[in-house]
């Protein structure tokens, strides 16, 4: 039971932008650009700090999984259309 609690606590861990980018395997600048333009993982703005819950990073990464290049292109086109609707 303690092991399960530790896993839940680990997923609730909060990471700064640098640690989050490292966890995702992307550049800090890419993460910052996604925050501004849309499509980034859910984040917390605490004063001047940007923070990410590890569980949110995992969830965001899972949503990006595609089986084919065609599916990835379709998802990208849908995100682009959605972003245009916001402007």
PyMOL commands that place a pseudoatom at each C-alpha (Angstrom):
pseudoatom trace, name=CA, resn=UNK, resi=1, chain=A, elem=C, hetatm=0, pos=[0.000, 0.000, 0.000]
pseudoatom trace, name=CA, resn=UNK, resi=2, chain=A, elem=C, hetatm=0, pos=[2.841, 2.393, 0.753]
pseudoatom trace, name=CA, resn=UNK, resi=3, chain=A, elem=C, hetatm=0, pos=[4.264, 1.792, -2.750]
pseudoatom trace, name=CA, resn=UNK, resi=4, chain=A, elem=C, hetatm=0, pos=[0.940, 2.838, -4.301]
pseudoatom trace, name=CA, resn=UNK, resi=5, chain=A, elem=C, hetatm=0, pos=[0.869, 5.989, -2.219]
pseudoatom trace, name=CA, resn=UNK, resi=6, chain=A, elem=C, hetatm=0, pos=[4.408, 6.863, -3.265]
pseudoatom trace, name=CA, resn=UNK, resi=7, chain=A, elem=C, hetatm=0, pos=[3.475, 6.464, -6.956]
pseudoatom trace, name=CA, resn=UNK, resi=8, chain=A, elem=C, hetatm=0, pos=[0.480, 8.752, -6.545]
pseudoatom trace, name=CA, resn=UNK, resi=9, chain=A, elem=C, hetatm=0, pos=[2.649, 11.287, -4.756]
pseudoatom trace, name=CA, resn=UNK, resi=10, chain=A, elem=C, hetatm=0, pos=[5.289, 11.085, -7.495]
pseudoatom trace, name=CA, resn=UNK, resi=11, chain=A, elem=C, hetatm=0, pos=[2.673, 11.865, -10.187]
pseudoatom trace, name=CA, resn=UNK, resi=12, chain=A, elem=C, hetatm=0, pos=[1.571, 14.903, -8.150]
pseudoatom trace, name=CA, resn=UNK, resi=13, chain=A, elem=C, hetatm=0, pos=[5.137, 16.193, -8.037]
pseudoatom trace, name=CA, resn=UNK, resi=14, chain=A, elem=C, hetatm=0, pos=[5.526, 19.691, -9.429]
pseudoatom trace, name=CA, resn=UNK, resi=15, chain=A, elem=C, hetatm=0, pos=[8.303, 20.492, -11.907]
pseudoatom trace, name=CA, resn=UNK, resi=16, chain=A, elem=C, hetatm=0, pos=[9.602, 23.847, -13.078]
pseudoatom trace, name=CA, resn=UNK, resi=17, chain=A, elem=C, hetatm=0, pos=[9.723, 24.580, -16.839]
pseudoatom trace, name=CA, resn=UNK, resi=18, chain=A, elem=C, hetatm=0, pos=[13.324, 23.367, -17.216]
pseudoatom trace, name=CA, resn=UNK, resi=19, chain=A, elem=C, hetatm=0, pos=[12.639, 20.045, -15.474]
pseudoatom trace, name=CA, resn=UNK, resi=20, chain=A, elem=C, hetatm=0, pos=[9.362, 19.614, -17.384]
pseudoatom trace, name=CA, resn=UNK, resi=21, chain=A, elem=C, hetatm=0, pos=[11.093, 20.188, -20.731]
pseudoatom trace, name=CA, resn=UNK, resi=22, chain=A, elem=C, hetatm=0, pos=[13.787, 17.691, -19.765]
pseudoatom trace, name=CA, resn=UNK, resi=23, chain=A, elem=C, hetatm=0, pos=[11.137, 15.149, -18.714]
pseudoatom trace, name=CA, resn=UNK, resi=24, chain=A, elem=C, hetatm=0, pos=[9.368, 15.553, -22.082]
pseudoatom trace, name=CA, resn=UNK, resi=25, chain=A, elem=C, hetatm=0, pos=[12.593, 15.592, -24.087]
pseudoatom trace, name=CA, resn=UNK, resi=26, chain=A, elem=C, hetatm=0, pos=[11.965, 19.009, -25.654]
pseudoatom trace, name=CA, resn=UNK, resi=27, chain=A, elem=C, hetatm=0, pos=[13.659, 22.393, -25.407]
pseudoatom trace, name=CA, resn=UNK, resi=28, chain=A, elem=C, hetatm=0, pos=[12.577, 24.867, -22.727]
pseudoatom trace, name=CA, resn=UNK, resi=29, chain=A, elem=C, hetatm=0, pos=[11.983, 27.411, -25.527]
pseudoatom trace, name=CA, resn=UNK, resi=30, chain=A, elem=C, hetatm=0, pos=[9.660, 24.970, -27.323]
pseudoatom trace, name=CA, resn=UNK, resi=31, chain=A, elem=C, hetatm=0, pos=[7.637, 24.501, -24.148]
pseudoatom trace, name=CA, resn=UNK, resi=32, chain=A, elem=C, hetatm=0, pos=[7.445, 28.293, -23.681]
pseudoatom trace, name=CA, resn=UNK, resi=33, chain=A, elem=C, hetatm=0, pos=[6.299, 28.788, -27.285]
pseudoatom trace, name=CA, resn=UNK, resi=34, chain=A, elem=C, hetatm=0, pos=[3.596, 26.134, -26.858]
pseudoatom trace, name=CA, resn=UNK, resi=35, chain=A, elem=C, hetatm=0, pos=[2.367, 27.904, -23.709]
pseudoatom trace, name=CA, resn=UNK, resi=36, chain=A, elem=C, hetatm=0, pos=[1.955, 31.139, -25.673]
pseudoatom trace, name=CA, resn=UNK, resi=37, chain=A, elem=C, hetatm=0, pos=[0.537, 29.727, -28.902]
pseudoatom trace, name=CA, resn=UNK, resi=38, chain=A, elem=C, hetatm=0, pos=[-1.441, 26.836, -27.440]
pseudoatom trace, name=CA, resn=UNK, resi=39, chain=A, elem=C, hetatm=0, pos=[-0.980, 23.087, -27.299]
pseudoatom trace, name=CA, resn=UNK, resi=40, chain=A, elem=C, hetatm=0, pos=[1.182, 22.931, -24.190]
pseudoatom trace, name=CA, resn=UNK, resi=41, chain=A, elem=C, hetatm=0, pos=[0.589, 20.680, -21.214]
pseudoatom trace, name=CA, resn=UNK, resi=42, chain=A, elem=C, hetatm=0, pos=[-1.565, 22.161, -18.460]
pseudoatom trace, name=CA, resn=UNK, resi=43, chain=A, elem=C, hetatm=0, pos=[0.542, 24.450, -16.296]
pseudoatom trace, name=CA, resn=UNK, resi=44, chain=A, elem=C, hetatm=0, pos=[0.381, 26.439, -13.070]
pseudoatom trace, name=CA, resn=UNK, resi=45, chain=A, elem=C, hetatm=0, pos=[1.330, 30.112, -12.982]
pseudoatom trace, name=CA, resn=UNK, resi=46, chain=A, elem=C, hetatm=0, pos=[2.617, 30.885, -9.499]
pseudoatom trace, name=CA, resn=UNK, resi=47, chain=A, elem=C, hetatm=0, pos=[3.729, 34.498, -9.563]
pseudoatom trace, name=CA, resn=UNK, resi=48, chain=A, elem=C, hetatm=0, pos=[6.485, 34.596, -12.169]
pseudoatom trace, name=CA, resn=UNK, resi=49, chain=A, elem=C, hetatm=0, pos=[7.100, 30.848, -12.037]
pseudoatom trace, name=CA, resn=UNK, resi=50, chain=A, elem=C, hetatm=0, pos=[5.631, 28.345, -14.464]
pseudoatom trace, name=CA, resn=UNK, resi=51, chain=A, elem=C, hetatm=0, pos=[5.091, 24.916, -12.932]
pseudoatom trace, name=CA, resn=UNK, resi=52, chain=A, elem=C, hetatm=0, pos=[3.857, 21.597, -14.279]
pseudoatom trace, name=CA, resn=UNK, resi=53, chain=A, elem=C, hetatm=0, pos=[2.378, 18.634, -12.438]
pseudoatom trace, name=CA, resn=UNK, resi=54, chain=A, elem=C, hetatm=0, pos=[4.127, 15.456, -13.547]
pseudoatom trace, name=CA, resn=UNK, resi=55, chain=A, elem=C, hetatm=0, pos=[0.750, 13.733, -13.993]
pseudoatom trace, name=CA, resn=UNK, resi=56, chain=A, elem=C, hetatm=0, pos=[-0.314, 16.482, -16.442]
pseudoatom trace, name=CA, resn=UNK, resi=57, chain=A, elem=C, hetatm=0, pos=[2.896, 16.025, -18.435]
pseudoatom trace, name=CA, resn=UNK, resi=58, chain=A, elem=C, hetatm=0, pos=[2.304, 12.284, -18.672]
pseudoatom trace, name=CA, resn=UNK, resi=59, chain=A, elem=C, hetatm=0, pos=[-1.334, 12.802, -19.735]
pseudoatom trace, name=CA, resn=UNK, resi=60, chain=A, elem=C, hetatm=0, pos=[-0.319, 15.360, -22.380]
pseudoatom trace, name=CA, resn=UNK, resi=61, chain=A, elem=C, hetatm=0, pos=[2.355, 13.041, -23.750]
pseudoatom trace, name=CA, resn=UNK, resi=62, chain=A, elem=C, hetatm=0, pos=[-0.085, 10.115, -23.966]
pseudoatom trace, name=CA, resn=UNK, resi=63, chain=A, elem=C, hetatm=0, pos=[-2.541, 12.258, -25.980]
pseudoatom trace, name=CA, resn=UNK, resi=64, chain=A, elem=C, hetatm=0, pos=[0.196, 12.802, -28.604]
pseudoatom trace, name=CA, resn=UNK, resi=65, chain=A, elem=C, hetatm=0, pos=[0.600, 9.094, -29.377]
pseudoatom trace, name=CA, resn=UNK, resi=66, chain=A, elem=C, hetatm=0, pos=[-0.409, 8.190, -32.947]
pseudoatom trace, name=CA, resn=UNK, resi=67, chain=A, elem=C, hetatm=0, pos=[-0.339, 4.882, -34.854]
pseudoatom trace, name=CA, resn=UNK, resi=68, chain=A, elem=C, hetatm=0, pos=[0.405, 6.281, -38.299]
pseudoatom trace, name=CA, resn=UNK, resi=69, chain=A, elem=C, hetatm=0, pos=[1.901, 9.358, -39.912]
pseudoatom trace, name=CA, resn=UNK, resi=70, chain=A, elem=C, hetatm=0, pos=[-1.481, 10.041, -41.512]
pseudoatom trace, name=CA, resn=UNK, resi=71, chain=A, elem=C, hetatm=0, pos=[-3.149, 10.125, -38.090]
pseudoatom trace, name=CA, resn=UNK, resi=72, chain=A, elem=C, hetatm=0, pos=[-0.442, 12.497, -36.829]
pseudoatom trace, name=CA, resn=UNK, resi=73, chain=A, elem=C, hetatm=0, pos=[-0.957, 14.826, -39.819]
pseudoatom trace, name=CA, resn=UNK, resi=74, chain=A, elem=C, hetatm=0, pos=[-4.741, 14.790, -39.323]
pseudoatom trace, name=CA, resn=UNK, resi=75, chain=A, elem=C, hetatm=0, pos=[-4.346, 15.645, -35.637]
pseudoatom trace, name=CA, resn=UNK, resi=76, chain=A, elem=C, hetatm=0, pos=[-1.940, 18.480, -36.466]
pseudoatom trace, name=CA, resn=UNK, resi=77, chain=A, elem=C, hetatm=0, pos=[-4.356, 19.885, -39.066]
pseudoatom trace, name=CA, resn=UNK, resi=78, chain=A, elem=C, hetatm=0, pos=[-7.221, 19.750, -36.556]
pseudoatom trace, name=CA, resn=UNK, resi=79, chain=A, elem=C, hetatm=0, pos=[-5.127, 21.586, -33.951]
pseudoatom trace, name=CA, resn=UNK, resi=80, chain=A, elem=C, hetatm=0, pos=[-4.233, 24.219, -36.556]
pseudoatom trace, name=CA, resn=UNK, resi=81, chain=A, elem=C, hetatm=0, pos=[-7.912, 24.742, -37.483]
pseudoatom trace, name=CA, resn=UNK, resi=82, chain=A, elem=C, hetatm=0, pos=[-8.805, 24.972, -33.795]
pseudoatom trace, name=CA, resn=UNK, resi=83, chain=A, elem=C, hetatm=0, pos=[-6.098, 27.584, -33.197]
pseudoatom trace, name=CA, resn=UNK, resi=84, chain=A, elem=C, hetatm=0, pos=[-7.339, 29.654, -36.141]
pseudoatom trace, name=CA, resn=UNK, resi=85, chain=A, elem=C, hetatm=0, pos=[-10.842, 29.666, -34.646]
pseudoatom trace, name=CA, resn=UNK, resi=86, chain=A, elem=C, hetatm=0, pos=[-9.444, 31.337, -31.512]
pseudoatom trace, name=CA, resn=UNK, resi=87, chain=A, elem=C, hetatm=0, pos=[-7.988, 34.328, -33.415]
for i in range(1, 87): cmd.bond("trace and resi %d" % i, "trace and resi %d" % (i + 1))
show_as sticks, trace
zoom trace
